[in-house]
Amino acid sequence: MEIALGVFYHFVGGVSSGSFYLPFKKVRSWSWESYWIVGGVFSWLLAPWVAATLTVPGFWTIITDTPAATLAWTYILGALWGIGGLTFGLSMRYLGLSLGMAVVLGFCAALGALIPPLYRDLAHVPGETFSSLLSTPRGHLLLLGVLVCLAGIALCGRAGMLKEKELTEEQKKASVAEFNVVLGLGVAVLSGVTSACFNFGIEAGHSMARLAVERGGNPLFQNNVVYIVLLWGGLTTNLIWCMALNVRNRSFGDYADRKAPLAANYCFSALAGIIWFLQFFFYGMGASKLSNGASSWILHMAFIIIVSSLWGILLKEWKGVSRRSFGVMLLGIAMILVSVALVGYSNS
């Protein structure tokens, strides 16, 4: 029953993550950086604070009682993840939901599995190393999953190239307004590499979650106190970049532009931000029911890829492409999901 609940919570989190970008599509007459940071204030500052207030008694005392080194590492990893979150939004902007999500999360799942053992090898710290992976059946299965994942990403990239060749500029903009496969794949790779830092940040701040439980908090919501510090880092990175874009693009006027539907823009941006945060609210609940952090992360990735792929199809992002190109995209996503299953099973 506990495992079933954990899977269900991860599914709800996956639906939230795979759907959060949809309200942004309703924003009108604003530059990307303007609606992205408005949504970010809700997802990385306000929503985590409200969630912690409602679910973790004395969460601020827990933070102040945590060693400075733990807070610093959690914040730094959050800032690194913030680069992934920033480029994640750009991936959706240039590739669309289905292709962008598949590439980013494929890299995120693969690197999330490989980076910890590589780090232990290089830093000579206790735990499973990359060297040990090469000599165990579990390690062989994990590495096979990573290779399958990279093959799936390559197929998704190939599908994007085929789509760009087959569609006219008008058709591409009808499905994804700023479709650019080369730029999109570039930022998607960067996003996938840095997005894995979120999981590492949760691990870095785990002592806060443990302290929350020791002080009488519900284990189901223990990660909510970690998100406060972790997402401060993400907010910092995104705020600096979006403000810089506001200056460069002279888009500071967006926030008070009476020619734009201001009330609707703020509401849709806030809704996107809140939906985004719900993915990790439910991720924390799911992880509390499943003992292995790596398996929880992989399961989370799988559900997001499935949901975002369905949204991409429903939004007709692949309208007008040949069956061959559409089939290549579906095969690439299927391979990524198979790799997620292999990596998750190897960590179970």
VEXNUSE-371756 format. One record per residue: x, y, z of N, C-alpha, C in turn. Coordinates in steps of 0.05 Angstrom, whole numbers, padded with zeros to 5 digits, always signed. Each point is the difference from the previous one (the first is absolute). Layout:
<atoms>
XYZXYZXYZ;...
</atoms>
This chain:
<atoms>
+00017-00024+00000-00017+00024+00000+00017+00025+00000;+00022+00000+00016+00018+00023+00001+00013+00006-00027;+00008-00022-00013+00013+00003-00026-00020+00011-00021;-00025-00010+00001-00021+00009-00018-00005+00030+00004;-00001+00008+00025-00004+00029+00006+00023+00016-00010;+00025-00010+00004+00023+00014-00010-00001+00004-00030;-00007-00021-00015-00003+00002-00029-00021+00020-00008;-00023+00000+00015-00022+00018-00006+00009+00029+00004;+00014+00005+00022+00009+00028+00005+00020+00009-00022;+00017-00018-00009+00018+00007-00022-00015+00005-00026;-00022-00015-00004-00016+00005-00024-00012+00027+00001;-00011+00008+00023-00012+00027+00002+00021+00021-00004;+00024-00004+00011+00022+00019-00004+00008+00001-00029;+00000-00023-00014+00006+00000-00028-00020+00015-00017;-00026-00003+00007-00021+00015-00014+00004+00030+00004;+00007+00008+00024+00005+00028+00005+00023+00011-00016;+00023-00015+00000+00023+00010-00015-00004-00001-00030;-00014-00020-00009-00005-00003-00029-00020+00020-00010;-00015+00013+00018-00021+00018-00008+00005+00030+00007;+00021+00005+00016+00002+00027+00011+00004+00022-00021;+00011-00007-00023+00006+00021-00020-00025+00009-00015;-00021-00015+00002-00025+00006-00016-00011+00028+00007;-00002+00008+00025-00011+00027+00006+00017+00022-00013;+00026-00004-00002+00018+00020-00013-00009+00005-00029;-00012-00019-00013-00008+00003-00027-00023+00020-00003;-00013+00006+00023-00023+00019+00000+00009+00029+00006;+00026+00003+00006+00010+00027+00006+00003+00015-00027;-00008+00025+00000+00000+00016-00025+00016+00026+00004;+00015+00008-00021+00014+00026-00001+00022+00003+00020;+00010-00021+00012+00023+00001+00018+00023-00016-00012;+00024+00010+00006+00024-00015-00008+00003-00025+00018;+00014-00020-00011+00004-00025+00014+00011+00004+00028;+00020+00018+00003+00013+00003+00026-00018+00012+00021;-00020+00016-00009-00019+00013+00018-00019-00021+00013;-00013-00016-00017-00018-00019+00011+00014-00023+00014;+00025-00006-00008+00014-00022+00013+00007+00008+00028;+00010+00024+00005+00008+00007+00028-00024+00005+00017;-00023+00010-00011-00024+00003+00016-00009-00028+00010;+00000-00019-00018-00007-00027+00008+00020-00011+00020;+00026+00007-00004+00021-00009+00018-00003+00010+00028;-00009+00024+00004-00004+00011+00027-00021-00017+00015;-00020-00009-00014-00020-00018+00012+00011-00028+00005;+00014-00011-00020+00009-00028+00003+00024-00003+00018;+00018+00020+00001+00025-00004+00015+00001+00016+00026;-00019+00018+00005+00000+00016+00025-00026-00003+00015;-00022+00007-00011-00025+00002+00014-00012-00028+00006;-00003-00017-00021-00012-00026+00004+00015-00017+00020;+00027-00002-00002+00015-00016+00020-00004+00010+00028;-00001+00026+00004-00003+00012+00026-00028-00008+00012;-00020+00003-00017-00028-00007+00009-00001-00030+00007;+00012-00017-00017-00001-00029+00004+00014-00007+00026;+00024+00012+00005+00015-00006+00025-00016+00009+00024;-00012+00024-00002-00015+00011+00023-00023-00018+00007;-00013-00012-00020-00024-00017+00005+00007-00028+00009;+00024-00010-00007+00006-00028+00003+00023-00007+00019;+00018+00020+00005+00024-00006+00017+00000+00020+00023;-00009-00009+00024+00000+00017+00023+00028+00011+00007;+00003+00026+00004+00025+00012+00007+00022-00003-00021;-00008+00001-00026+00020-00005-00021+00023+00021+00000;-00006+00025+00008+00021+00020+00000+00021-00006+00022;-00009-00010+00022+00018-00008+00022+00018-00023-00010;-00011-00018-00015+00016-00022-00011+00022+00011-00018;-00007+00019-00017+00020+00012-00018+00022+00014+00016;-00008+00016+00020+00020+00015+00016+00018-00019+00016;-00011-00024+00007+00016-00019+00016+00018-00018-00017;-00003+00003-00027+00016-00017-00018+00028+00012-00004;+00021-00016-00001+00027+00010-00004+00003+00017-00025;+00016+00021+00001+00003+00018-00023+00010-00015-00025;+00017-00019+00003+00011-00015-00023-00023-00015-00014;-00018-00012+00015-00023-00014-00013-00018+00019-00015;-00005+00023+00012-00017+00021-00013+00014+00009-00026;+00027+00004+00002+00015+00011-00023-00001-00020-00023;+00005-00025+00005+00000-00020-00021-00028-00004-00012;-00020+00001+00016-00027-00002-00010-00007+00023-00018;+00008+00024+00009-00005+00025-00016+00016-00001-00026;+00026-00008+00001+00017+00000-00024-00011-00020-00020;-00008-00024+00009-00011-00019-00019-00027+00010-00011;-00015+00015+00016-00024+00012-00010+00006+00021-00021;+00021+00015+00004+00008+00020-00021+00008-00013-00026;+00015-00022+00003+00008-00016-00024-00025-00011-00014;-00018-00011+00016-00025-00010-00011-00015+00023-00014;+00002+00025+00012-00013+00023-00012+00007+00004-00029;+00026-00005-00006+00008+00002-00028-00015-00021-00017;-00004-00024+00011-00016-00020-00014-00029+00008-00003;-00011+00012+00022-00028+00009-00002-00003+00022-00020;+00019+00018-00002+00000+00022-00019+00001-00010-00028;+00019-00017-00006+00003-00011-00027-00022-00020-00006;-00012-00012+00021-00023-00017-00004-00023+00015-00013;-00005+00025+00010-00021+00016-00012+00007+00008-00029;+00025+00005-00005+00009+00006-00027-00004-00024-00019;+00005-00024+00011-00004-00025-00016-00029-00002-00009;-00019+00005+00018-00028-00001-00007-00006+00022-00021;+00013+00022+00002-00004+00023-00018+00008-00007-00028;+00023-00014-00003+00011-00005-00027-00007-00027-00011;-00007-00020+00017-00005-00027-00010-00029-00009+00004;-00015+00013+00018-00027-00009+00006+00001-00019+00023;-00024-00008+00010-00002-00016+00024+00011-00029-00004;-00009-00013-00021+00007-00029-00003+00030-00004-00004;+00011+00014-00020+00028-00004-00006+00018+00012+00021;-00007+00024+00010+00017+00014+00020+00001-00016+00026;-00023-00009+00010+00000-00016+00025+00016-00026-00003;-00004-00014-00023+00013-00026-00003+00031+00003+00001;+00010+00020-00015+00029+00004-00001+00011+00008+00027;-00012+00020+00013+00010+00011+00025-00001-00022+00022;-00023-00013+00003-00003-00019+00021+00015-00026-00005;+00004-00006-00025+00017-00023-00006+00029+00004+00010;+00011+00023-00006+00026+00007+00010+00000+00001+00031;-00021+00012+00011-00002+00003+00029+00000-00027+00014;-00015-00019-00011-00002-00027+00012+00027-00014-00002;+00013+00001-00024+00025-00014-00004+00022+00012+00018;+00002+00026+00000+00022+00012+00016-00006-00002+00030;-00025+00001+00007-00007-00004+00028+00009-00027+00011;+00001-00019-00018+00009-00027+00008+00031-00002+00000;+00013+00014-00019+00029-00003-00003+00018+00019+00017;-00010+00024+00005+00017+00020+00013+00008-00008+00028;-00018-00010+00017+00008-00007+00028+00023-00021+00001;-00002-00022-00015+00023-00019+00001+00026+00011-00012;-00002+00017-00020+00024+00013-00011+00013+00019+00020;-00017+00014+00014+00010+00018+00021+00014-00016+00022;-00011-00022+00008+00012-00016+00022+00027-00011-00010;+00003-00007-00025+00026-00009-00011+00020+00023+00001;-00007+00024-00008+00019+00022-00002+00007+00011+00028;-00020+00000+00018+00004+00012+00026+00009-00020+00021;+00000-00026-00008+00008-00022+00018-00016+00000+00026;-00027+00003-00004-00018-00001+00023-00014-00027+00001;-00010-00009+00023-00013-00026+00003-00026-00001-00017;-00007-00024-00008-00024-00004-00016+00006-00013-00026;-00021-00005-00016+00004-00014-00025+00014+00019-00020;+00021-00010-00012+00016+00016-00020-00006-00009-00028;+00009+00016-00019-00003-00008-00028+00016-00025-00006;+00023-00003+00012+00016-00024-00003-00014-00025+00008;-00015+00002+00022-00015-00023+00010-00023-00007-00018;-00011+00021-00013-00022-00005-00019+00008-00018-00023;+00025+00003-00008+00011-00015-00022+00003-00030+00006;-00001-00006+00026+00005-00028+00007-00023-00014+00014;-00024+00012-00001-00024-00013+00012-00023-00002-00019;-00017-00020+00002-00023-00002-00018-00018+00024+00002;-00004+00011+00025-00016+00024+00003+00012+00024-00016;+00026+00002+00002+00014+00021-00014-00003-00003-00030;+00002-00025-00010-00002-00005-00029-00028+00008-00009;-00021-00006+00016-00027+00007-00007-00004+00030-00001;+00012+00014+00019-00002+00029+00001+00013+00013-00024;+00024-00009-00007+00015+00011-00022-00015-00006-00027;-00012-00024-00001-00016-00006-00024-00023+00019-00003;-00013+00006+00023-00022+00019+00000+00008+00028-00009;+00024+00008+00008+00010+00027-00008+00006+00000-00030;+00011-00022-00011+00006-00001-00029-00026+00000-00016;-00020-00015+00009-00026+00000-00013-00012+00028+00001;+00003+00014+00022-00010+00027+00003+00013+00019-00020;+00026-00002-00003+00014+00018-00019-00008-00006-00028;-00005-00026-00006-00010-00008-00027-00027+00012-00005;-00018+00000+00021-00026+00011-00003+00001+00030-00004;+00018+00014+00014+00004+00029-00003+00009+00006-00029;+00018-00017-00010+00010+00004-00027-00023-00002-00021;-00018-00020+00005-00023-00003-00018-00019+00024+00002;-00004+00010+00024-00017+00024+00003+00012+00024-00014;+00026+00003+00002+00014+00021-00015-00003-00004-00030;+00002-00025-00009-00004-00006-00029-00028+00008-00009;-00020-00007+00018-00028+00007-00007-00003+00030-00003;+00013+00015+00018-00001+00029-00002+00012+00011-00025;+00022-00012-00009+00013+00008-00025-00019-00006-00024;-00013-00023+00001-00018-00008-00022-00024+00019-00001;-00010+00007+00024-00023+00018+00001+00008+00027-00012;+00024+00010+00006+00008+00026-00010+00002+00000-00030;+00009-00023-00012+00002-00002-00029-00027-00002-00014;-00019-00013+00013-00025-00006-00013-00020+00023+00001;+00000+00016+00021-00020+00021+00004+00009+00027-00011;-00019+00015-00009+00006+00028-00008+00003+00017+00026;+00010+00024-00003+00003+00017+00023-00027+00006+00013;-00021+00003-00017-00027+00005+00011-00010-00024+00016;+00005-00024-00010-00009-00024+00014+00014-00004+00026;+00026+00006+00000+00016-00003+00025-00010+00019+00021;-00005+00025-00008-00009+00020+00019-00028-00004+00010;-00016-00015-00017-00027-00006+00009+00000-00020+00023;+00020-00018+00001+00001-00020+00021+00017+00010+00024;+00024+00010-00006+00018+00011+00020+00010+00027-00011;-00009+00022+00012+00004+00027-00011+00029+00006-00007;+00018-00009+00017+00029+00007-00004+00016-00025-00005;-00010-00019-00015+00014-00026-00004+00027+00005-00013;+00021-00011+00014+00027+00001-00010+00015-00024+00011;+00003-00020-00017+00010-00026+00010+00029+00001+00009;+00017+00015-00014+00028+00001+00008+00003+00014+00027;-00011+00024+00003+00001+00015+00025-00015-00015+00022;-00022-00012-00007-00016-00015+00020+00015-00024+00011;+00013-00015-00017+00015-00024+00009+00024+00009+00017;+00012+00022-00007+00023+00010+00015-00008+00007+00029;-00022+00016+00003-00008+00007+00027-00012-00024+00015;-00012-00019-00015-00011-00024+00013+00022-00017+00012;+00023-00002-00014+00023-00015+00011+00010+00013+00026;+00003+00027-00001+00009+00014+00024-00020-00003+00023;-00025+00001-00007-00021-00002+00020+00001-00028+00013;+00002-00021-00016+00001-00027+00010+00024-00005+00019;+00023+00012-00007+00024-00003+00016-00003+00013+00027;-00011+00025+00001-00001+00014+00025-00025-00006+00016;-00022-00009-00013-00024-00006+00015+00003-00023+00020;+00019-00018-00006+00004-00022+00019+00009+00010+00027;+00009+00025+00002+00010+00011+00026-00023+00002+00020;-00025+00001-00009-00022+00002+00019-00001-00024+00018;+00003-00024-00012+00000-00024+00017+00024-00001+00019;+00023+00010-00009+00023+00001+00017-00004+00020+00023;-00015+00022-00006-00006+00020+00020-00018-00011+00022;-00019-00017-00008-00017-00013+00020+00016-00018+00018;+00020-00014-00012+00017-00017+00016+00018+00017+00019;+00010+00023-00010+00017+00017+00016-00015+00012+00024;-00026+00005-00004-00016+00011+00022-00015-00020+00016;+00006-00025-00003-00016-00021+00012+00000+00002+00031;+00021+00011+00012+00000+00003+00029-00022+00018+00009;-00009+00020-00016-00022+00016+00007-00026-00016+00000;-00003-00017-00020-00024-00017-00001-00001-00019+00024;+00023-00011+00007+00002-00018+00023-00007+00014+00026;+00010+00025+00002-00006+00015+00024-00029+00007+00002;-00013+00005-00022-00029+00006-00001-00016-00023+00011;+00008-00025-00007-00014-00024+00010+00006-00004+00030;+00025+00004+00008+00008-00003+00028-00016+00019+00018;-00007+00023-00011-00015+00020+00016-00030-00002-00003;-00009-00023-00010-00029-00006+00000-00014+00006-00026;+00015+00007-00021-00012+00005-00026-00009-00026-00014;-00019+00003-00018-00010-00024-00015+00022-00007-00021;+00009-00025+00001+00021-00009-00020-00009+00005-00029;-00026+00000-00004-00010+00004-00027+00008+00027-00012;+00005+00020+00017+00006+00027-00009+00028+00009+00008;+00017-00019+00007+00026+00007+00011+00017+00017-00019;-00002-00005-00026+00017+00015-00019-00008+00029-00004;-00024+00008+00010-00009+00027-00005+00018+00021+00012;+00013-00007+00023+00019+00019+00012+00026+00002-00017;+00008-00022-00013+00023+00001-00017-00005+00017-00024;-00024-00001-00011-00006+00016-00024+00003+00030+00004;-00005+00009+00025+00003+00029+00005+00028+00009-00008;+00021-00013+00011+00027+00008-00005+00009-00007-00029;-00008-00023-00009+00008-00009-00027-00011+00018-00021;-00025+00009+00003-00012+00017-00021+00008+00029+00002;+00011+00008+00024+00012+00027+00000+00023+00001-00020;+00015-00021-00002+00022-00001-00019-00010+00002-00028;-00021-00015-00006-00012+00000-00027-00011+00028-00007;-00013+00013+00020-00011+00026-00005+00022+00020-00006;+00022-00002+00015+00023+00019-00004+00010-00001-00029;+00005-00024-00011+00010-00003-00027-00020+00011-00020;-00025-00007+00002-00020+00008-00019-00006+00030+00002;+00001+00011+00024-00006+00029+00003+00022+00017-00013;+00025-00008+00004+00023+00014-00012-00003+00000-00031;-00005-00024-00011-00001-00002-00029-00024+00015-00012;-00023-00003+00013-00024+00013-00011+00002+00030+00002;+00011+00010+00022+00004+00029+00002+00019+00010-00021;+00021-00016-00005+00019+00008-00021-00014+00001-00028;-00017-00020-00005-00015+00000-00025-00020+00024-00001;-00012+00007+00023-00018+00023+00000+00015+00025-00008;+00025+00003+00009+00017+00023-00007+00007-00001-00029;+00010-00023-00009+00009-00002-00028-00023+00004-00020;-00023-00013+00007-00022+00001-00019-00019+00024+00005;+00007+00016+00020-00017+00023+00008-00029-00009+00005;-00003-00022+00015-00026-00011+00005-00010+00004+00029;+00014+00018+00015-00009+00006+00027-00029+00011+00001;-00007+00013-00022-00027+00011-00002-00022-00020+00000;+00007-00026-00006-00021-00020-00001-00017-00002+00025;+00013+00003+00023-00014-00004+00025-00022+00020+00006;+00000+00023-00014-00021+00020+00004-00011+00010-00026;+00003-00015-00022-00009+00007-00027-00030-00002-00001;-00014+00022-00001-00029+00000-00001-00012-00010-00026;+00017-00002-00020-00009-00011-00026-00002-00030+00001;+00013-00012+00020-00001-00029+00003-00022-00007+00020;-00011-00024-00001-00020-00009+00020+00014-00007+00026;+00006+00021+00016+00018-00003+00024-00012-00021+00020;-00025+00003+00006-00012-00018+00020+00002-00029-00009;-00006-00005-00025+00001-00027-00011+00029-00010-00001;+00019+00017-00008+00028-00008-00002+00011-00008+00028;-00006+00017+00020+00009-00007+00027-00012-00026+00010;-00026-00003-00005-00014-00024+00010+00011-00025-00014;+00003+00001-00026+00010-00024-00014+00029-00006+00007;+00016+00021+00004+00028-00005+00008+00001-00012+00028;-00016+00011+00018-00001-00011+00028-00010-00028-00001;-00020-00006-00016-00011-00028-00002+00022-00019-00009;+00015+00008-00021+00022-00016-00009+00020-00006+00022;+00007+00021+00015+00020-00003+00021-00010-00019+00022;-00025+00003+00008-00011-00017+00021-00002-00029-00009;-00009-00005-00025+00000-00027-00011+00028-00012-00001;+00020+00017-00007+00027-00010-00001+00009-00010+00028;-00006+00016+00021+00009-00008+00027-00014-00025+00009;-00025-00004-00009-00014-00024+00009+00014-00026-00008;+00016+00001-00022+00015-00024-00008+00018-00009+00022;+00014+00018+00013+00018-00008+00022-00013-00003+00026;-00023+00013+00004-00016-00005+00024-00008-00029+00000;-00010-00010-00022-00008-00028-00002+00024-00019-00003;+00022+00011-00012+00024-00016-00001+00010-00007+00028;-00001+00020+00018+00009-00005+00027-00018-00021+00014;-00025+00001-00005-00019-00019+00011+00006-00028-00010;+00005-00002-00027+00006-00026-00012+00026-00011+00011;+00021+00017+00002+00026-00009+00009-00001-00010+00029;-00019+00011+00016-00002-00008+00028-00012-00029+00002;-00013-00008-00022-00012-00027+00000+00018-00021-00013;+00019+00010-00017+00019-00018-00013+00027+00005+00011;+00014-00021+00008+00024+00003+00016+00024+00010-00016;+00001-00005-00026+00023+00006-00016-00003+00026-00015;+00017+00020+00006-00002+00027-00013+00004-00001-00030;+00019-00016-00009+00006-00002-00029-00025-00011-00015;-00012-00020+00011-00023-00012-00013-00024+00020-00001;-00003+00015+00022-00021+00020+00000+00005+00021-00022;+00025+00009-00003+00006+00020-00020-00005-00011-00028;+00008-00025-00005-00005-00011-00027-00030-00004-00005;-00015-00008+00020-00029-00004-00004-00013+00027-00006;+00009+00021+00014-00010+00027-00005+00005+00008-00029;+00024-00005-00010+00007+00007-00027-00018-00014-00020;-00005-00026+00005-00016-00016-00019-00028+00012-00003;-00013+00006+00023-00027+00010-00002-00001+00028-00014;+00021+00016+00005+00000+00026-00014+00002-00003-00030;+00018-00018-00009+00004-00005-00028-00026-00009-00013;-00014-00019+00013-00025-00010-00010-00021+00022-00003;-00004+00016+00021-00020+00021+00001+00006+00021-00021;+00025+00009-00001+00007+00022-00018-00002-00009-00029;+00006-00026-00005-00002-00010-00027-00030+00000-00009;-00017-00008+00018-00029+00001-00007-00010+00028-00005;+00009+00019+00016-00007+00028-00004+00010+00010-00027;+00025-00007-00007+00011+00008-00025-00017-00009-00024;-00009-00025+00002-00017-00011-00021-00027+00013-00001;-00012+00004+00024-00026+00013+00001+00001+00029-00010;+00022+00014+00005+00003+00027-00009+00009+00002-00029;+00002-00023-00014+00006-00001-00028+00027+00011-00007;+00020-00005+00018+00027+00009-00006+00012-00015-00023;-00011-00024-00006+00011-00016-00022-00019-00001-00024;-00018+00019-00001-00019+00001-00022+00015+00007-00026;-00006-00016-00021+00012+00006-00026+00026-00015-00006;+00011-00014+00021+00025-00015-00005-00008-00027-00012;+00020-00013-00012-00005-00026-00012-00002-00021+00022;-00012-00023-00007-00002-00022+00019+00027-00009+00009;+00019+00001-00018+00027-00009+00006+00012+00018+00022;-00002+00026-00003+00011+00018+00021-00014-00003+00026;-00027-00002-00001-00015-00004+00025+00007-00026+00013;+00005-00021-00017+00007-00026+00011+00028+00001+00013;+00018+00015-00012+00027+00002+00012-00002+00014+00027;-00017+00020+00002-00003+00014+00026-00012-00019+00021;-00020-00016-00008-00013-00018+00019+00020-00022+00008;+00016-00010-00019+00020-00020+00007+00021+00011+00019;+00009+00025-00004+00019+00013+00018-00011+00002+00028;-00025+00009+00003-00012+00003+00026-00003-00028+00013;-00008-00020-00016-00003-00027+00011+00027-00010+00010;+00021+00005-00014+00027-00009+00009+00008+00014+00026;-00007+00026+00002+00007+00014+00025-00016-00012+00023;-00025-00007-00004-00016-00012+00021+00011-00028+00007;+00009-00015-00020+00013-00026+00006+00025+00004+00017;+00015+00020-00007+00025+00005+00015-00006+00009+00029;-00022+00015+00003-00008+00008+00027-00007-00024+00016;-00014-00019-00012-00008-00025+00013+00025-00016+00008;+00020-00001-00018+00024-00016+00006+00016+00013+00023;+00003+00027-00001+00015+00013+00021-00015-00002+00026;-00027+00004+00000-00015-00003+00024+00001-00027+00012;-00001-00021-00017+00001-00027+00010+00028-00006+00011;+00020+00010-00012+00027-00005+00010+00005+00013+00027;-00015+00022+00006+00002+00013+00026-00020-00009+00020;-00017-00019-00007-00021-00008+00018+00011-00020+00020;
</atoms>
